[in-house]
Amino acid sequence: MSEELSDIGLIGLAVMGQNLALNVADHGFRISVYNRTVSKMEAFVSENPDTPGGLFGAETLESFVRSLKPPRKIIILVQAGRATDAVIESLLPYLDKGDIIIDGGNAKWTDTIRRENKLRELGYRFIGSGVSGGEEGARYGPSLMPGGEFDAWLELEPIWTAISAKVDASTGKPIEGAKPGKPIEGGIPCTAYVGPNGAGHYVKMVHNGIEYGDMQMICEAYDLMQRRLGMSPPEMGDVFSQWNEGPLNSFLIEITADILKQNDPAGTGHFVDVVMDTAGQKGTGKWTSVNALDMGVPAPTIAEAVFARCLSAVKNERVAAEAILAAPTTSSDIDKETFVEAIRDALYCSKICSYAQGFQLMREAQKEYGWELNFGEIAQIWRGGCIIRAAFLQKITEAYDRDPQLANLLLDPYFIEAIASAQANWRKVVANAVENGVPTPTFSSALAYYDGYRCGRLPQNLLQAQRDYFGAHTYERVDRERGRFFHVDWPAPSRPEIET
């Protein structure tokens, strides 16, 4: 074993683990690595002999732990769930009190709370950190969302700050150009302490739910252009490239343009046309939607994005249904340039509503779990490194700078004006899609959310009357103070009301 102790250790050398380890080493930190398959660890270390910080490969967990400076900091990047618990259990015999375990996987926040509680009782410290940006982000700068004991975060902060993505202080745009051994210097780091126990992984989960929404909205914009306007993939790619120069500037818009311009490597057509229309998912979007239902927070756009993936999975049924179910008579009288502009506005308005739902969910979660989340700072963390990185996030940071207690993003002056100026086009797009049988679940649900949120009176007065009729669930009256409940002795409407 090397006599020099490492600044941090990492367990799990799949692609994400390898890239994150190299990122750490590029920033001058010595890192020890361990993998259950020793040959994989040996190959990784031998292939990267000259990193600025240095790599040490450990053959056993005991030698791995002993190679670390106290208090030891150990990143776990293995499959979420039982595998993470198994690694933690295997580490405990070798740790000292005060050592820090960092789970960088896509853990469910409730598992992170459980693990943090258990390890704290045993005298150890635990950080659950969201890591977003995929393989490229892990290698050259991810968005990092750590939650746990604040003192543990202070130990980890120098490393997390160094390896995270950076954004330009004046423009808010990601700083690019990192190369192996030559990381980005300067800029604002895309990491900050999120909150206690499961807060980091919760925020990462909401990030992923918003990501589901972003991706589905872009797909709907693409679908409208191809179905209603007959545009070719390269034409649509040019449109997305143009959109990427304006308020919609983002990583997902950028890669969409690249994808649409890509030719099929195995043929002469367009790549996107040969990709099967069935989408997979790893569960974090579903977690976001289920949690929204559990807490009674409306997040219909995120949920519709999840359901859209579920619907895509029943490919055989959809193919059979296409031959059976009637479609509407479509119209072709449409101006291409005007409709493309309208689709852009529909995409932007829907995006605002989707993010509003995500931030509402985090706002409710902090009450549920006793966290104090800084929403402007969370938006800053997401400006670089992560999949949803976008210029748009700067507007969210500014909104919470103006009003840290902002009830909903829709109420911020910038977003009020943005939707007011674009909603006519948004409504035209949704109406056109409905009339012509083009499914737009996120565009439509976002519009319904917006219209519902701006309504001072909704038809749930009738719903409450229905509940009182069939289940004696009681109701409140608009001409009495809130908190007093009444019941009608149904089905005899002439009988007096009974206050409960």
N, C-alpha and C positions, 0 to 999 in steps of 0.2 A: 504493500500500500504506500502511496505517496506520503511524504512527511508533511507536505503542505495541506492545510485544511481548506475545504471549499466554502464559499460564501452561501451556497444554497444547493439543494439536491432536487432531483426529479426522478420520479418513478413512472415508467410507461413510455416506451420508445416507438409508438406508432408514429404516423407522419406528424400529427400535431405536437407530440412530445419532442420529437427530434428537432422540429423547427423552432419550438420555444426554447429548447436548450441552446441551440446555436445563437438565437437572439440574445439570450442572457450572456453567453460567452463573448459575443461580438461587442458587448458593452463593457468588457473588462472584468466581469465577475467570473470567478472560478466556480464551475458547477460539476457536481458529482451526478452520475446517471446510473440507474439500475433498471434492468428488465428481467422478467422471469426467464425468458429465453436468453441465456448468457451470450450465445453466438451473435444475436442481434445487437447486443450492447457492444461487443468487441468489434464488430464490423463498423458500427457507427463511429466509435472512437477512433479507429484506425483510418477511416475515411476523412476525418476532420482533425488533423494533427496540429494545425497552426492557428487556432482561434486566439484572439487577443487575451481572453481571460483564462482559457484552458479548460479541457474536459478531463475528468477522472472517471473511469469506468469501474464499477464495483461488481464483483462476482457474487457476493452474498449481501443480504440485507444488513447483517451486523457490520460488515466492513463499510458498507454504504453509509450507515448512520455514524460510524466512528470517523468518517472522513470529513464531517461537517463541523464548522465553527459553532460553538454554543452562543446564544440559544439556537438550536438547529432549526432550519427552515426547509421544509420538504414539500415539494409540489407533487401532487398525485394527478396524473392524466391517464386514467383508465376508464373503462366503460362505467357509466353511471349506474348506481344501484348496488347490488350485492358485491360486485367486484371492488367497488370503492370501500365498502365496509370490510371486506376480506383483507385488503391492503392495510387499512388502518389497524386492524387487529394484529396483523403480522408485525407491524412496526412497534407496537406498544412495549414489548419486552426490552427493547434496546434504547428507548427514549428516556430523557431526564425531565424532571418537572420544569415547566416553562417552555419546552420545545414547541414549535409551531408546525402544524400540518395545514397545507393549503390545497383545497380541492378545486382544481381548475376545469372539472368536467361540467357537463350539462345536468347538474343535479337538481332534483326537485327541492324547492326552498324548504319544505317541511322536513325533508331528510337532513338538510343542512342544520336546521334548528335542533333536531334530535342529536346529531353528531356533536354539535358545539356544546350542548348541555352535558352530554356524557363525558366528553373529554375534559371539560372544565372541572367536573366533579373529581376527575382523576388527576388534576393538576396540570393538564396540557392545554395548549391554546389551538384554536381552529379558525381558519378563514375559508369561507366559501366564496370563490371569486369567479364571476362570469368572465369568460374569455371569448371575444367575438372577432371575426375577421377571417376565419378559415385558415388554410395552410399558409397562404401568403401573409395574412395578418400576423400569425404566430411567428413567422420568420422575420418580418421586417417592422412589425409594430401593430399589435392588436389593440382593441378597445378593452379595457380591464375594469371590472366592476366588483371590487372586494367588499365583503361584509364580514363582521366578526368583532372580536374585542379590539378596541381602539389601540391599546398598547401593542397588540400583536401587529396591527397595521403599521404602526410607526417603525417596527423592525423590518417589515417588508417593503415599506414605501420607497426607499432609494432604488431598489431593483425594479419594482413595478413602474415607477416613474420613468426610469431610464429606458425600459424595453417597450413601453407603450407607444402607440402612434402619436404623432405630433401634428398640431395645426398651426398655421400662421396666425400670429397675434393680431395682425391688422386686418386680414381678410377672412379669418375663420376657416380657410380651406386647408385640407390635408397637405402636409409637406411630403413630397414623394422623392424617389431617387435613391433610397437605401440600397446598398449592395453588400454581399458577404464581406464581413470584416470592416465595413464602412457604414455604420449606422447614421441616422439623422441626428444632427446636433441642433439644439435650440428648439424654439417653438413651445406651444402649450401642450402638456401631456394629456392624453385621452384616458386618464384614470384619476380617481379620487375615492376617498373613503365614502362608501354608500350608507352604511349603518350597521347595527348589531346583527348578530346571528345570521339569519337567512336573507337579509336585505339584498345582498349582492346578487345572489342567485335568483331572487324574485325579480329584480330589475332586469336581469339577463333574460328571464322567461318572458317578461313583457316586451322586451326588445324583439324577441323571436316572434311573438304574436303580431307585433307591428310589421315585422318583416314579411310574415305570411300575407298581411293585407297589402303591403306595397307590391309584392310580386303578382298577386292576383289582379290588382288594379291595372298594372302594366299589361298583363295578359288580356284584359278586357279592352284596353285601348288598341292593342294589336289586332284583336279579333274584330273590332268594329271597322278598323281600316281595311282589313282584308275582305270582310263579308259585305260591308256596305259600300266600299269605294273600289274594291277590286285591286288594291295596291299590291305590288310585288314585295317580297321581303327586302330587297335592296332599297326600294323606294321608302319603305317604312323605316329602314335603318337610318336613312338620311333625315327623316323626320325626328327620330329619337336623338340623333346627333345634334340637331338644331335645338330641341328641347333642353338638351344638356347644357346649353349655353345660357339658359335663363333660370327662373325660379325653381324649375324641376331638376336642376343640376344634382346628380347623385351617382353613386357607384352602380346602382341597379339600372338606371337609365343608360349609363355609359356602356355597361356590358350588354344590355339589350340591343343597342345599336350595333355592337360588334357581332353579336349572334346573328342578327338579321342580314348582315352583309356577308356572312360566311357561306362559302360554297360547300356542298357535300363532299367530304374527302373521298368517299367511296363511289362517287358518280358525277354527273354533270349538272345536277339541279342545285337547289338551295338547301342548306343544311337543316334549317328549321322545319322544312316540309317533310323530312324523313324521320323526325323524332316522334315517338309514340306519345299520344296525348293522355298519358296516365301518370299522375304525379304522386311521389312518395312523401312521407313525413315521418319525423322522429318523435313527435309527441308534444313538443313544447308549445306549439300553437293550440293544441287541444287543452293543455294545462291552463293556458291563459283564458280560454273560453269557459272552461268548467269553473275556474276560480271566479270569473266575472259573474257567472250564474250563482255561485255559492254566496257571493257578497252582495248580490242584487245590484250590480253596476252594469248599465247598458253598454255592451261592446259588440253590437251586431255586425259591424263590418269585419272585425277580426274573426268572429265566428263564421260568417259567410265565406271567408277565405279558406277556413278549415273545411267547411262543408263542400266547397268547390273541388278541393282535392279528393274528398271522399267520393263525390259524384264522378270525378274523372276515372276513379278506380274501377267502376262497373262498365268497362269498355264494351264487353259483349252485349250487355243489356241495352246500352245506348245505341249500338249499331242496329240491333233488332228493332228498337223503338223508332228509329229514324224512318224505317220502312212502313210503320204502322200509324204513328201519331201525326195528326194534321198540323201543318205549318201555316202561318198567316200568308196572305197575299202580300208580297213585298213591293215597295215602291222604289223607283230608280231615279226619281227627280231630286237630285241632291248635288250641291256644289262642293266639289272636293276640297278646295282650299278653305272654305268657310267651315266645313264639317271637321276637318283636321284641327282647326283652331278651337272648335267647340270641344272636341275630345280632350285636347290639352287642358282646357279649363275644367272639364269634368274630372280629369285625373287629379288636378291640383286641389280642387274643392274636396274631393273624396279623401285625399291624403290628409288634409287638415282634420277632417272628422275622425279618421282612423287614429291619428295621433292623439286627438282630444280624448278619445275613448281609452287609449292606453294610459295616458297621464291621469285620467279620472280613476282608473283602476289602481294605480300606484297611490293615489291620494287616499283612497279608501283603505288600502292595505296598511298604510302607516298607522291608521287608527286601530285597525284590527290587531296589529303586532307590536304597537308601541314604538314605532320607528319615527325618526324625523328626517324625511327625505328632502334633499335640495334638488328640486326639479330642474332649475336652470343649469345646475352643475351636471345633472344626469344627461341633459341634452348636449352639454359640452363634451362629455365623455364619448357620446355617440357621433361626434362630428368627424372623427377619423378612425381608421382601423377596422370598424365594424361593417357589417353588410348593409345596414341602412344609412350609412354615412351620406350626408347630403347638406347642401347649402341651406336648405329649409330649416335645419336644426338650429342655426344661428338665430332665426326668428323666434324660436321657442325659448331659447336662452334669454333673449331680449324681453320677451313677454313676461317671464318670471322675474327678471330684474326690475321691470316696471311695477309688478305686483306679485310678491312672493306668495300671497294668499289667493291668487287667482283661482276662482272656482272651476273654470273651464276655459280651455284655449279659445273656444269660439267667442268668448267675451273680451278678448284682447283687441285693442284698436286695430292692430295690423290685420288680424285674421277677420275681424268684422268687415273691414274694407275689402279684403281679398275675396271673400265669398260674395259680398254685395255686388262687386263688379263682374263676377264670373258666373253667378248662379243661373242667369238666363240661359247661357250656353250649356251648363250642367243639366238643366231640366230638359233642354232640347235633345240632348244626347240620350238621356234615359228614356224619354218619350219615344224617340226614334227607334231605340233598341227594342222597347216593348212592342211597338207597332209592327216591327219587322222580325220578331222572334229571335233576337240575338241576346243570349243570356248575359246579364251584367249584374251579378249578385252584389259585388262590393260597391259599384257606382250607385246602385239602387238603394241598398241598405244604408249607405252613408247619407244619401239624400233624405230618406225617411227619418234617420236619426236627427239630422239637422232640422227638419220640419217639426219633428216631435219636440225637440229641445226648445225651439223658439215659440211653442204654443203655450200660452198661459192656461188654457183649459183643454184637456184631452177627454176622449169619450169613456175613460175609465170610471166616470160617475155611473154610467149604465152597468159596467162590469161589477162595480161594488153592489149595485142594487140586485143584480143577478145572484151574487154570492149570498146576499142576505136572504133572498127568496128561497134558494135551494139548500142552504146550509146554515142559516141563522148566524152568519159571520159578522153581522152588524155593519154599520157605515157611519161616516161623519157627515155633518150638514154644513153647507156654505154659510148658513145664517146663524151658526153657533160657533163658539170658540173651538179651536183645534184641541183634540184630545178627549172630547165627549162623543160617545158612541151610542147609536140608536138601533132599534130593530122594529120592523113591521111584522105584525102577527099574520103572516101570509096563510092562505090566499084570500083573506077577507080584507080588502083594501079599505073598508069603511071603519075598521077597528082603529083605535088610537095607537100612536107610536109609543114604544116602551123604551125609556132610556136605560142603558146598561152601564 
